[in-house]
Amino acid sequence: MVFALIAKYPMSALNRNTRRRLKRLPQIPSVWEGDRRSLVTVSDQGDFDAEGNNECILWVDGSEGIVRAMDIVSSEMGPEAIVRTLLRAMEHPQSPARPARPSKIVVRDREVQFLLRGVLQELEIAIDYVPDLPLIDELFRGFEEIALQRQPPLPPKYADLLIGKAYEIWLDAPWDILADHQILSVELNRWDVGEFYVSVMGMLGVEYGILLYRSLDSLQRFRESVVNQESVEAMEQAFLGQDCLFITYQAADEDFEEDEDVDLADLSVEEILPSFGAVHPLEGMRPFLDEEEALLAYMALEALHRFFQGSSRKLAADDFPAMNKRFRIPIPVNTEEEDTESKSIASIKVSTRPEVASELWEMAIDDDMDDEDWDEDEDEDEEELELPLRDDLIPKDSYLSLGMMPWESIALLQEDIDFYQSQDAPPLGEGLPVVLIQTTRPKAKVLIEQIQTAGGLKGIGFNPGEDPLVGDRYDLGILQTGDNHLYLFGEFPEADPTHTANREHWEQRCLKTKGYCGLIIARGLKGASRGNPQPKDMMAFFEARSLSVKELGLGMLQLMPVFEF
């Protein structure tokens, strides 16, 4: 049996230098207890797991009643870990202990006993087995009590309801139609809350969520602080000065979460994870809701969900309309109030607050104007240096393709897409030849706004280009905006047979449509719809005219080398 245990732990012995160094430590008449045990952990859902993935190694001086060393290690860590912690307990113990060797070590694991006997030979330390370690047992009981008392993110009786409602809000995607300054109010008049003031985050594609402010004053103070302060410390102070509940969304996969180019809106609902919490000037931020807060958040989200379902078209208008709706919402769990018909239903009013939106918008605009440093001479110089063909419009790493969209699909798309520019293209042929530019949602929004600001899209064409140094020839895709500027959207090698075939189809379809074509701008660069965007991913459709090489008037374009010094 002894030989089997030793074989299980093929440990390297301490080298002679280490043994001599340890023997120089003073030996004290103390008995040390050592053990390695799994920690009680609490999952994000608030479930308790007695067999966590982490383990705690403890070495304590039983005679003095103090912890000399402690480590948290992975359960996959080998037996060397308990030896490393023991050596640290000897040479570099936690305060107030001093470096020393014990006279005796006791463990409750026979395998660890035989392991240490082999490693610590010649150090004059007795190593014994005991069935119980009273001091370590007491310490671990304390650890478990702390873990079990940890506040779960959501109270169990509201967790499933609230998480389900958060996913419904995600599918509503209110950030597609509301900016964070377009404030809504949710009037409850129950549970010590008059109304929440709601800010929707996500239109910029950076952070997605719903902020439920307990007062309008808190919201206004936070916005004013953000506008007036620029340092990291001031921004942190402004953030912690809010008084609100929050629901935010993250990518369930940490790899997506760390990728700055991934827009959460491009991910499927199964790849999204909602989180809940609260911020208060005196409490700071905490990543959990108590029962009362969870009930409040659920009722507010249910009212908002119903409001978004019935009012999305009106909210998507260019102006932010004044409107309100009242909903009768069942209270999911009986509260301390009497369970009567009148008290089991809450009447909740949701309203837009255009006057608040205007105030917040003007606050931001005034700050932007103060920060601007206009230089008319520089603007004139830029106009004089305007190049005939620019390449600063299309986001880098965009997915590009040529194809065709059937007329039936175009008719359906016109009803749901965020922006549609019509040129009254006649429904000739099987469909409209289109260029697809697929990028992330924030970059797509910027691209659409740039084209709109430039007077819309006038035409799409292709022009020959070459690299004179290597002799390669290219088919250059070009967009012409309403202000007659030309922008490069793609460089396609003429030797590419796939592009050659697509260009032939493009020309044939343009002939059938009498020179009409289109541009689709879609989101979903990193999502499952990459290269095959669904209607929900398409954010803008521009009808345009097909431009010939003669109409472009650029001639053969050459790639010019750039030398850096």
PAROKE-847045 format. One record per residue (C-alpha): x, y, z; residue number from 1; residue in one letter. Coordinates in nm, 2 decimals. Layout:
# PAROKE-847045
- X, Y, Z, NUM, a
...
//
This chain:
# PAROKE-847045
- 0.00, 0.00, 0.00, 1, m
- 0.28, 0.24, 0.09, 2, v
- 0.45, 0.17, -0.25, 3, f
- 0.12, 0.24, -0.43, 4, a
- 0.08, 0.58, -0.26, 5, l
- 0.43, 0.68, -0.34, 6, i
- 0.39, 0.59, -0.70, 7, a
- 0.08, 0.80, -0.72, 8, k
- 0.28, 1.11, -0.63, 9, y
- 0.61, 1.09, -0.82, 10, p
- 0.75, 1.40, -0.64, 11, m
- 1.09, 1.56, -0.69, 12, s
- 1.29, 1.58, -0.37, 13, a
- 1.40, 1.91, -0.23, 14, l
- 1.75, 2.00, -0.35, 15, n
- 2.03, 2.01, -0.10, 16, r
- 2.05, 2.39, -0.11, 17, n
- 1.68, 2.42, -0.02, 18, t
- 1.71, 2.17, 0.26, 19, r
- 2.01, 2.35, 0.41, 20, r
- 1.82, 2.68, 0.39, 21, r
- 1.52, 2.53, 0.57, 22, l
- 1.73, 2.37, 0.84, 23, k
- 1.87, 2.71, 0.92, 24, r
- 1.52, 2.83, 1.02, 25, l
- 1.46, 2.81, 1.40, 26, p
- 1.25, 2.51, 1.50, 27, q
- 0.96, 2.59, 1.73, 28, i
- 0.77, 2.35, 1.96, 29, p
- 0.45, 2.38, 1.76, 30, s
- 0.21, 2.15, 1.59, 31, v
- 0.09, 2.26, 1.24, 32, w
- -0.22, 2.15, 1.07, 33, e
- -0.24, 2.13, 0.69, 34, g
- -0.52, 2.04, 0.45, 35, d
- -0.66, 2.10, 0.10, 36, r
- -1.03, 2.12, 0.05, 37, r
- -1.29, 2.23, -0.21, 38, s
- -1.45, 2.57, -0.15, 39, l
- -1.82, 2.63, -0.14, 40, v
- -1.90, 2.85, -0.44, 41, t
- -2.20, 3.05, -0.55, 42, v
- -2.30, 3.05, -0.92, 43, s
- -2.42, 3.36, -1.10, 44, d
- -2.77, 3.22, -1.07, 45, q
- -2.74, 3.21, -0.69, 46, g
- -2.72, 2.82, -0.68, 47, d
- -2.48, 2.68, -0.42, 48, f
- -2.22, 2.43, -0.53, 49, d
- -2.03, 2.25, -0.26, 50, a
- -1.78, 2.10, -0.51, 51, e
- -1.64, 2.42, -0.66, 52, g
- -1.36, 2.43, -0.92, 53, n
- -1.13, 2.60, -0.67, 54, n
- -0.96, 2.45, -0.37, 55, e
- -0.81, 2.61, -0.06, 56, c
- -0.48, 2.50, 0.09, 57, i
- -0.43, 2.60, 0.45, 58, l
- -0.14, 2.57, 0.69, 59, w
- -0.21, 2.68, 1.05, 60, v
- -0.01, 2.68, 1.37, 61, d
- -0.24, 2.48, 1.60, 62, g
- -0.04, 2.58, 1.91, 63, s
- -0.06, 2.96, 1.84, 64, e
- -0.40, 2.95, 1.66, 65, g
- -0.28, 3.15, 1.36, 66, i
- -0.29, 3.10, 0.98, 67, v
- 0.07, 3.08, 0.85, 68, r
- -0.01, 3.04, 0.48, 69, a
- -0.32, 3.00, 0.25, 70, m
- -0.35, 2.95, -0.13, 71, d
- -0.65, 2.92, -0.36, 72, i
- -0.56, 2.68, -0.64, 73, v
- -0.74, 2.50, -0.92, 74, s
- -0.87, 2.15, -0.85, 75, s
- -0.66, 2.03, -1.13, 76, e
- -0.34, 2.15, -0.96, 77, m
- -0.10, 1.87, -0.87, 78, g
- 0.01, 1.77, -0.52, 79, p
- 0.31, 2.00, -0.54, 80, e
- 0.08, 2.29, -0.45, 81, a
- 0.04, 2.18, -0.09, 82, i
- 0.42, 2.15, -0.05, 83, v
- 0.47, 2.50, -0.20, 84, r
- 0.23, 2.65, 0.05, 85, t
- 0.40, 2.47, 0.33, 86, l
- 0.74, 2.60, 0.24, 87, l
- 0.60, 2.95, 0.23, 88, r
- 0.44, 2.90, 0.57, 89, a
- 0.79, 2.82, 0.69, 90, m
- 1.00, 3.09, 0.52, 91, e
- 0.75, 3.37, 0.44, 92, h
- 0.45, 3.33, 0.68, 93, p
- 0.16, 3.57, 0.71, 94, q
- 0.19, 3.83, 0.98, 95, s
- 0.22, 3.81, 1.28, 96, p
- 0.40, 3.47, 1.24, 97, a
- 0.78, 3.46, 1.20, 98, r
- 0.98, 3.23, 0.98, 99, p
- 1.03, 2.89, 1.15, 100, a
- 1.01, 2.51, 1.12, 101, r
- 0.74, 2.32, 1.32, 102, p
- 0.83, 2.03, 1.54, 103, s
- 0.53, 1.83, 1.41, 104, k
- 0.28, 1.84, 1.12, 105, i
- -0.05, 1.66, 1.13, 106, v
- -0.27, 1.59, 0.83, 107, v
- -0.60, 1.40, 0.78, 108, r
- -0.50, 1.25, 0.44, 109, d
- -0.28, 0.93, 0.44, 110, r
- -0.16, 1.01, 0.09, 111, e
- -0.05, 1.36, 0.19, 112, v
- 0.12, 1.22, 0.50, 113, q
- 0.34, 0.98, 0.29, 114, f
- 0.40, 1.26, 0.04, 115, l
- 0.53, 1.50, 0.30, 116, l
- 0.74, 1.23, 0.47, 117, r
- 0.93, 1.18, 0.14, 118, g
- 0.97, 1.55, 0.07, 119, v
- 1.07, 1.68, 0.42, 120, l
- 1.31, 1.41, 0.51, 121, q
- 1.62, 1.53, 0.70, 122, e
- 1.43, 1.84, 0.83, 123, l
- 1.36, 1.67, 1.16, 124, e
- 0.98, 1.73, 1.14, 125, i
- 0.75, 1.46, 1.26, 126, a
- 0.45, 1.40, 1.02, 127, i
- 0.15, 1.22, 1.16, 128, d
- -0.20, 1.13, 1.05, 129, y
- -0.50, 1.24, 1.25, 130, v
- -0.87, 1.19, 1.16, 131, p
- -0.97, 1.54, 1.25, 132, d
- -0.82, 1.89, 1.23, 133, l
- -1.02, 2.10, 1.47, 134, p
- -0.87, 2.44, 1.39, 135, l
- -0.89, 2.40, 1.01, 136, i
- -1.24, 2.25, 1.04, 137, d
- -1.35, 2.56, 1.22, 138, e
- -1.19, 2.79, 0.96, 139, l
- -1.36, 2.61, 0.67, 140, f
- -1.70, 2.62, 0.84, 141, r
- -1.65, 3.00, 0.86, 142, g
- -1.56, 3.01, 0.49, 143, f
- -1.87, 2.82, 0.40, 144, e
- -2.10, 3.04, 0.61, 145, e
- -1.97, 3.35, 0.43, 146, i
- -2.02, 3.19, 0.09, 147, a
- -2.37, 3.07, 0.17, 148, l
- -2.46, 3.41, 0.30, 149, q
- -2.35, 3.58, -0.02, 150, r
- -2.63, 3.78, -0.18, 151, q
- -2.75, 3.61, -0.51, 152, p
- -2.79, 3.84, -0.81, 153, p
- -3.17, 3.80, -0.80, 154, l
- -3.41, 3.67, -0.53, 155, p
- -3.51, 3.31, -0.62, 156, p
- -3.88, 3.38, -0.64, 157, k
- -3.84, 3.66, -0.90, 158, y
- -3.52, 3.53, -1.09, 159, a
- -3.69, 3.34, -1.37, 160, d
- -3.96, 3.60, -1.43, 161, l
- -3.71, 3.88, -1.44, 162, l
- -3.46, 3.71, -1.66, 163, i
- -3.73, 3.61, -1.90, 164, g
- -3.86, 3.97, -1.92, 165, k
- -3.50, 4.09, -1.98, 166, a
- -3.48, 3.87, -2.28, 167, y
- -3.81, 4.00, -2.41, 168, e
- -3.67, 4.35, -2.39, 169, i
- -3.36, 4.24, -2.58, 170, w
- -3.58, 4.11, -2.86, 171, l
- -3.78, 4.44, -2.86, 172, d
- -3.44, 4.61, -2.92, 173, a
- -3.56, 4.96, -2.81, 174, p
- -3.21, 5.10, -2.87, 175, w
- -3.28, 5.07, -3.25, 176, d
- -3.53, 5.35, -3.22, 177, i
- -3.45, 5.54, -2.90, 178, l
- -3.13, 5.73, -2.81, 179, a
- -3.02, 5.75, -2.45, 180, d
- -3.15, 6.11, -2.41, 181, h
- -3.50, 6.02, -2.53, 182, q
- -3.64, 5.96, -2.18, 183, i
- -3.95, 5.76, -2.09, 184, l
- -4.13, 5.76, -1.76, 185, s
- -4.30, 5.46, -1.59, 186, v
- -4.55, 5.57, -1.33, 187, e
- -4.60, 5.30, -1.06, 188, l
- -4.73, 5.49, -0.75, 189, n
- -4.67, 5.17, -0.55, 190, r
- -4.40, 5.02, -0.32, 191, w
- -4.27, 5.37, -0.23, 192, d
- -4.19, 5.46, -0.59, 193, v
- -4.38, 5.73, -0.78, 194, g
- -4.22, 5.68, -1.12, 195, e
- -3.91, 5.56, -1.29, 196, f
- -3.73, 5.77, -1.55, 197, y
- -3.60, 5.54, -1.82, 198, v
- -3.29, 5.58, -2.03, 199, s
- -3.23, 5.32, -2.31, 200, v
- -2.86, 5.25, -2.38, 201, m
- -2.74, 5.09, -2.70, 202, g
- -2.80, 5.31, -3.00, 203, m
- -2.42, 5.37, -3.03, 204, l
- -2.36, 5.00, -3.01, 205, g
- -2.13, 5.03, -2.71, 206, v
- -2.33, 4.92, -2.41, 207, e
- -2.69, 4.78, -2.41, 208, y
- -2.93, 4.81, -2.12, 209, g
- -3.21, 4.99, -1.94, 210, i
- -3.16, 5.24, -1.66, 211, l
- -3.45, 5.30, -1.42, 212, l
- -3.38, 5.63, -1.24, 213, y
- -3.57, 5.68, -0.92, 214, r
- -3.59, 6.05, -0.98, 215, s
- -3.56, 6.30, -1.27, 216, l
- -3.31, 6.50, -1.06, 217, d
- -3.07, 6.20, -1.04, 218, s
- -3.08, 6.16, -1.42, 219, l
- -3.03, 6.53, -1.49, 220, q
- -2.74, 6.55, -1.24, 221, r
- -2.56, 6.25, -1.39, 222, f
- -2.60, 6.39, -1.75, 223, r
- -2.47, 6.73, -1.64, 224, e
- -2.17, 6.57, -1.46, 225, s
- -2.08, 6.37, -1.77, 226, v
- -2.10, 6.68, -1.99, 227, v
- -1.89, 6.90, -1.75, 228, n
- -1.63, 6.65, -1.64, 229, q
- -1.37, 6.47, -1.85, 230, e
- -1.12, 6.30, -1.61, 231, s
- -1.16, 5.93, -1.53, 232, v
- -1.20, 6.01, -1.16, 233, e
- -1.47, 6.26, -1.23, 234, a
- -1.66, 6.02, -1.46, 235, m
- -1.64, 5.75, -1.19, 236, e
- -1.77, 5.99, -0.93, 237, q
- -2.06, 6.09, -1.16, 238, a
- -2.14, 5.72, -1.23, 239, f
- -2.15, 5.63, -0.86, 240, l
- -2.37, 5.94, -0.79, 241, g
- -2.66, 5.79, -0.98, 242, q
- -2.97, 5.66, -0.81, 243, d
- -3.11, 5.39, -1.03, 244, c
- -3.17, 5.02, -1.10, 245, l
- -3.01, 4.88, -1.41, 246, f
- -3.04, 4.59, -1.65, 247, i
- -2.74, 4.55, -1.88, 248, t
- -2.65, 4.29, -2.14, 249, y
- -2.32, 4.11, -2.21, 250, q
- -2.20, 3.84, -2.44, 251, a
- -2.22, 3.50, -2.28, 252, a
- -1.90, 3.40, -2.45, 253, d
- -1.60, 3.58, -2.29, 254, e
- -1.42, 3.57, -2.63, 255, d
- -1.70, 3.79, -2.78, 256, f
- -1.70, 4.01, -2.47, 257, e
- -1.33, 4.09, -2.52, 258, e
- -1.36, 4.15, -2.90, 259, d
- -1.41, 4.53, -2.94, 260, e
- -1.53, 4.48, -3.30, 261, d
- -1.82, 4.26, -3.20, 262, v
- -2.15, 4.44, -3.16, 263, d
- -2.38, 4.26, -2.92, 264, l
- -2.68, 4.33, -3.15, 265, a
- -2.52, 4.10, -3.41, 266, d
- -2.54, 3.80, -3.18, 267, l
- -2.83, 3.57, -3.13, 268, s
- -3.04, 3.59, -2.82, 269, v
- -2.88, 3.26, -2.70, 270, e
- -2.54, 3.44, -2.70, 271, e
- -2.66, 3.72, -2.47, 272, i
- -2.66, 3.73, -2.09, 273, l
- -2.86, 3.99, -1.89, 274, p
- -2.73, 4.13, -1.56, 275, s
- -2.90, 4.33, -1.29, 276, f
- -2.80, 4.57, -1.02, 277, g
- -2.84, 4.91, -0.86, 278, a
- -2.64, 5.23, -0.81, 279, v
- -2.69, 5.48, -0.52, 280, h
- -2.47, 5.77, -0.41, 281, p
- -2.43, 5.63, -0.06, 282, l
- -2.42, 5.26, -0.15, 283, e
- -2.22, 5.27, -0.47, 284, g
- -2.28, 5.00, -0.73, 285, m
- -2.40, 4.65, -0.63, 286, r
- -2.45, 4.36, -0.87, 287, p
- -2.78, 4.23, -0.72, 288, f
- -3.14, 4.33, -0.65, 289, l
- -3.33, 4.26, -0.33, 290, d
- -3.69, 4.13, -0.34, 291, e
- -3.86, 4.47, -0.35, 292, e
- -3.62, 4.60, -0.62, 293, e
- -3.67, 4.28, -0.83, 294, a
- -4.04, 4.32, -0.82, 295, l
- -4.01, 4.69, -0.92, 296, l
- -3.78, 4.61, -1.21, 297, a
- -4.01, 4.33, -1.33, 298, y
- -4.32, 4.55, -1.33, 299, m
- -4.14, 4.83, -1.50, 300, a
- -3.99, 4.60, -1.77, 301, l
- -4.33, 4.44, -1.83, 302, e
- -4.48, 4.78, -1.89, 303, a
- -4.20, 4.89, -2.11, 304, l
- -4.22, 4.57, -2.31, 305, h
- -4.59, 4.63, -2.38, 306, r
- -4.52, 4.99, -2.47, 307, f
- -4.25, 4.90, -2.72, 308, f
- -4.47, 4.63, -2.87, 309, q
- -4.75, 4.87, -2.94, 310, g
- -4.57, 5.19, -3.01, 311, s
- -4.24, 5.11, -3.20, 312, s
- -4.35, 5.27, -3.53, 313, r
- -4.45, 5.60, -3.36, 314, k
- -4.13, 5.60, -3.16, 315, l
- -3.92, 5.54, -3.48, 316, a
- -4.04, 5.87, -3.63, 317, a
- -3.79, 6.15, -3.68, 318, d
- -3.93, 6.35, -3.39, 319, d
- -3.98, 6.21, -3.04, 320, f
- -4.36, 6.22, -3.00, 321, p
- -4.55, 6.30, -2.69, 322, a
- -4.76, 5.99, -2.60, 323, m
- -4.86, 5.77, -2.31, 324, n
- -5.03, 5.44, -2.25, 325, k
- -5.17, 5.28, -1.94, 326, r
- -5.14, 4.90, -1.88, 327, f
- -5.30, 4.67, -1.62, 328, r
- -5.03, 4.43, -1.51, 329, i
- -5.08, 4.14, -1.28, 330, p
- -4.84, 4.14, -0.98, 331, i
- -4.65, 3.81, -1.01, 332, p
- -4.61, 3.73, -0.64, 333, v
- -4.83, 3.84, -0.35, 334, n
- -4.67, 4.11, -0.15, 335, t
- -4.75, 4.21, 0.20, 336, e
- -5.06, 4.38, 0.08, 337, e
- -5.39, 4.19, 0.11, 338, e
- -5.46, 3.96, -0.18, 339, d
- -5.77, 4.13, -0.32, 340, t
- -5.86, 4.17, -0.68, 341, e
- -5.80, 4.55, -0.66, 342, s
- -5.45, 4.50, -0.53, 343, k
- -5.33, 4.20, -0.74, 344, s
- -5.34, 4.42, -1.05, 345, i
- -5.12, 4.73, -1.09, 346, a
- -5.22, 5.01, -1.32, 347, s
- -4.89, 5.14, -1.48, 348, i
- -4.86, 5.44, -1.71, 349, k
- -4.57, 5.47, -1.96, 350, v
- -4.51, 5.81, -2.12, 351, s
- -4.26, 5.97, -2.35, 352, t
- -4.09, 6.28, -2.21, 353, r
- -3.99, 6.49, -2.51, 354, p
- -3.93, 6.80, -2.29, 355, e
- -3.67, 6.61, -2.09, 356, v
- -3.52, 6.47, -2.42, 357, a
- -3.49, 6.83, -2.56, 358, s
- -3.32, 6.95, -2.24, 359, e
- -3.06, 6.67, -2.24, 360, l
- -3.00, 6.71, -2.61, 361, w
- -2.94, 7.08, -2.58, 362, e
- -2.71, 7.02, -2.29, 363, m
- -2.49, 6.78, -2.50, 364, a
- -2.50, 7.01, -2.81, 365, i
- -2.40, 7.32, -2.61, 366, d
- -2.10, 7.12, -2.48, 367, d
- -2.00, 7.01, -2.83, 368, d
- -2.02, 7.37, -2.95, 369, m
- -1.80, 7.49, -2.66, 370, d
- -1.54, 7.23, -2.75, 371, d
- -1.53, 7.30, -3.12, 372, e
- -1.23, 7.49, -3.25, 373, d
- -1.34, 7.61, -3.59, 374, w
- -1.07, 7.72, -3.84, 375, d
- -1.22, 7.84, -4.16, 376, e
- -0.88, 7.87, -4.33, 377, d
- -0.82, 7.50, -4.27, 378, e
- -1.16, 7.40, -4.40, 379, d
- -1.08, 7.59, -4.72, 380, e
- -0.74, 7.42, -4.76, 381, d
- -0.91, 7.08, -4.72, 382, e
- -1.15, 7.17, -5.00, 383, e
- -0.86, 7.27, -5.23, 384, e
- -0.69, 6.94, -5.16, 385, l
- -1.00, 6.73, -5.23, 386, e
- -0.90, 6.41, -5.41, 387, l
- -1.10, 6.28, -5.71, 388, p
- -1.14, 5.94, -5.54, 389, l
- -1.15, 5.90, -5.16, 390, r
- -1.13, 5.58, -4.95, 391, d
- -1.25, 5.71, -4.62, 392, d
- -1.61, 5.62, -4.63, 393, l
- -1.64, 5.24, -4.61, 394, i
- -1.54, 5.09, -4.27, 395, p
- -1.23, 4.87, -4.27, 396, k
- -1.28, 4.49, -4.26, 397, d
- -1.64, 4.53, -4.41, 398, s
- -1.78, 4.23, -4.59, 399, y
- -1.85, 4.31, -4.96, 400, l
- -2.04, 4.12, -5.22, 401, s
- -2.23, 4.17, -5.55, 402, l
- -2.57, 4.01, -5.59, 403, g
- -2.94, 4.06, -5.67, 404, m
- -3.25, 4.12, -5.46, 405, m
- -3.59, 4.00, -5.60, 406, p
- -3.85, 4.27, -5.63, 407, w
- -4.08, 4.09, -5.39, 408, e
- -3.82, 4.10, -5.12, 409, s
- -3.76, 4.47, -5.19, 410, i
- -4.13, 4.55, -5.15, 411, a
- -4.13, 4.37, -4.81, 412, l
- -3.80, 4.54, -4.71, 413, l
- -3.94, 4.89, -4.77, 414, q
- -4.19, 4.84, -4.50, 415, e
- -3.95, 4.74, -4.22, 416, d
- -3.60, 4.88, -4.30, 417, i
- -3.47, 5.18, -4.10, 418, d
- -3.39, 5.39, -4.41, 419, f
- -3.49, 5.34, -4.78, 420, y
- -3.38, 5.58, -5.06, 421, q
- -3.61, 5.54, -5.36, 422, s
- -3.52, 5.64, -5.72, 423, q
- -3.85, 5.50, -5.85, 424, d
- -3.66, 5.20, -6.01, 425, a
- -3.91, 5.01, -6.24, 426, p
- -3.96, 4.65, -6.14, 427, p
- -3.79, 4.51, -6.45, 428, l
- -3.61, 4.17, -6.47, 429, g
- -3.60, 3.93, -6.18, 430, e
- -3.47, 4.18, -5.93, 431, g
- -3.24, 4.47, -5.86, 432, l
- -2.86, 4.42, -5.88, 433, p
- -2.72, 4.52, -5.54, 434, v
- -2.39, 4.58, -5.36, 435, v
- -2.39, 4.45, -5.00, 436, l
- -2.17, 4.62, -4.74, 437, i
- -2.19, 4.44, -4.41, 438, q
- -2.02, 4.58, -4.10, 439, t
- -2.09, 4.62, -3.73, 440, t
- -2.40, 4.81, -3.62, 441, r
- -2.23, 5.12, -3.49, 442, p
- -2.01, 5.15, -3.81, 443, k
- -2.32, 5.09, -4.03, 444, a
- -2.51, 5.37, -3.86, 445, k
- -2.21, 5.61, -3.92, 446, v
- -2.19, 5.50, -4.28, 447, l
- -2.56, 5.56, -4.34, 448, i
- -2.55, 5.90, -4.18, 449, e
- -2.24, 6.00, -4.39, 450, q
- -2.42, 5.91, -4.71, 451, i
- -2.74, 6.09, -4.60, 452, q
- -2.53, 6.40, -4.52, 453, t
- -2.36, 6.39, -4.86, 454, a
- -2.70, 6.41, -5.03, 455, g
- -2.78, 6.04, -5.05, 456, g
- -2.64, 5.79, -5.30, 457, l
- -2.63, 5.89, -5.66, 458, k
- -2.46, 5.60, -5.84, 459, g
- -2.26, 5.28, -5.83, 460, i
- -1.99, 5.20, -6.08, 461, g
- -1.67, 5.01, -6.15, 462, f
- -1.34, 5.15, -6.28, 463, n
- -1.02, 4.98, -6.39, 464, p
- -0.71, 5.01, -6.17, 465, g
- -0.36, 4.87, -6.17, 466, e
- -0.05, 4.82, -5.95, 467, d
- 0.23, 4.93, -6.18, 468, p
- 0.50, 4.77, -5.96, 469, l
- 0.37, 4.41, -5.99, 470, v
- 0.14, 4.44, -6.29, 471, g
- -0.18, 4.34, -6.11, 472, d
- -0.51, 4.48, -6.24, 473, r
- -0.82, 4.55, -6.03, 474, y
- -1.18, 4.62, -6.07, 475, d
- -1.25, 4.92, -5.84, 476, l
- -1.60, 4.95, -5.69, 477, g
- -1.70, 5.32, -5.66, 478, i
- -1.99, 5.50, -5.50, 479, l
- -2.10, 5.85, -5.60, 480, q
- -2.28, 6.05, -5.34, 481, t
- -2.53, 6.33, -5.40, 482, g
- -2.26, 6.60, -5.37, 483, d
- -2.07, 6.43, -5.66, 484, n
- -1.79, 6.30, -5.44, 485, h
- -1.65, 5.95, -5.54, 486, l
- -1.57, 5.69, -5.28, 487, y
- -1.39, 5.36, -5.32, 488, l
- -1.58, 5.07, -5.17, 489, f
- -1.39, 4.77, -5.29, 490, g
- -1.08, 4.65, -5.48, 491, e
- -1.15, 4.33, -5.67, 492, f
- -0.87, 4.14, -5.85, 493, p
- -0.95, 4.10, -6.22, 494, e
- -0.80, 3.75, -6.20, 495, a
- -1.06, 3.64, -5.94, 496, d
- -1.31, 3.42, -6.13, 497, p
- -1.58, 3.46, -5.87, 498, t
- -1.58, 3.84, -5.91, 499, h
- -1.56, 3.82, -6.29, 500, t
- -1.88, 3.61, -6.29, 501, a
- -2.05, 3.84, -6.04, 502, n
- -1.96, 4.15, -6.26, 503, r
- -2.10, 3.98, -6.57, 504, e
- -2.43, 3.92, -6.38, 505, h
- -2.42, 4.28, -6.25, 506, w
- -2.39, 4.43, -6.60, 507, e
- -2.66, 4.20, -6.74, 508, q
- -2.91, 4.28, -6.46, 509, r
- -2.83, 4.66, -6.49, 510, c
- -2.93, 4.63, -6.86, 511, l
- -3.26, 4.47, -6.77, 512, k
- -3.34, 4.73, -6.50, 513, t
- -3.25, 5.02, -6.74, 514, k
- -2.95, 5.12, -6.53, 515, g
- -3.10, 5.10, -6.18, 516, y
- -2.91, 4.92, -5.90, 517, c
- -2.89, 4.94, -5.52, 518, g
- -2.68, 4.95, -5.21, 519, l
- -2.76, 4.75, -4.90, 520, i
- -2.59, 4.84, -4.57, 521, i
- -2.63, 4.57, -4.31, 522, a
- -2.51, 4.48, -3.96, 523, r
- -2.38, 4.14, -3.84, 524, g
- -2.01, 4.14, -3.94, 525, l
- -1.91, 3.89, -3.67, 526, k
- -2.25, 3.71, -3.61, 527, g
- -2.41, 3.41, -3.76, 528, a
- -2.55, 3.62, -4.05, 529, s
- -2.21, 3.72, -4.18, 530, r
- -2.22, 3.71, -4.56, 531, g
- -2.59, 3.62, -4.55, 532, n
- -2.78, 3.90, -4.37, 533, p
- -3.14, 3.85, -4.29, 534, q
- -3.40, 4.13, -4.34, 535, p
- -3.37, 4.22, -3.97, 536, k
- -2.99, 4.28, -4.02, 537, d
- -3.05, 4.52, -4.31, 538, m
- -3.03, 4.88, -4.19, 539, m
- -3.05, 5.09, -4.51, 540, a
- -3.12, 5.04, -4.88, 541, f
- -3.02, 5.30, -5.14, 542, f
- -3.16, 5.28, -5.49, 543, e
- -2.91, 5.44, -5.73, 544, a
- -2.80, 5.45, -6.10, 545, r
- -2.54, 5.23, -6.25, 546, s
- -2.24, 5.44, -6.37, 547, l
- -2.02, 5.35, -6.67, 548, s
- -1.65, 5.40, -6.68, 549, v
- -1.71, 5.70, -6.91, 550, k
- -1.95, 5.86, -6.67, 551, e
- -1.70, 5.82, -6.39, 552, l
- -1.43, 5.99, -6.60, 553, g
- -1.14, 5.86, -6.40, 554, l
- -0.94, 5.67, -6.66, 555, g
- -0.70, 5.40, -6.55, 556, m
- -0.62, 5.45, -6.18, 557, l
- -0.28, 5.35, -6.05, 558, q
- -0.18, 5.24, -5.70, 559, l
- 0.08, 5.49, -5.58, 560, m
- 0.35, 5.36, -5.33, 561, p
- 0.37, 5.54, -5.00, 562, v
- 0.72, 5.59, -4.86, 563, f
- 0.77, 5.64, -4.49, 564, e
- 1.08, 5.82, -4.35, 565, f
//
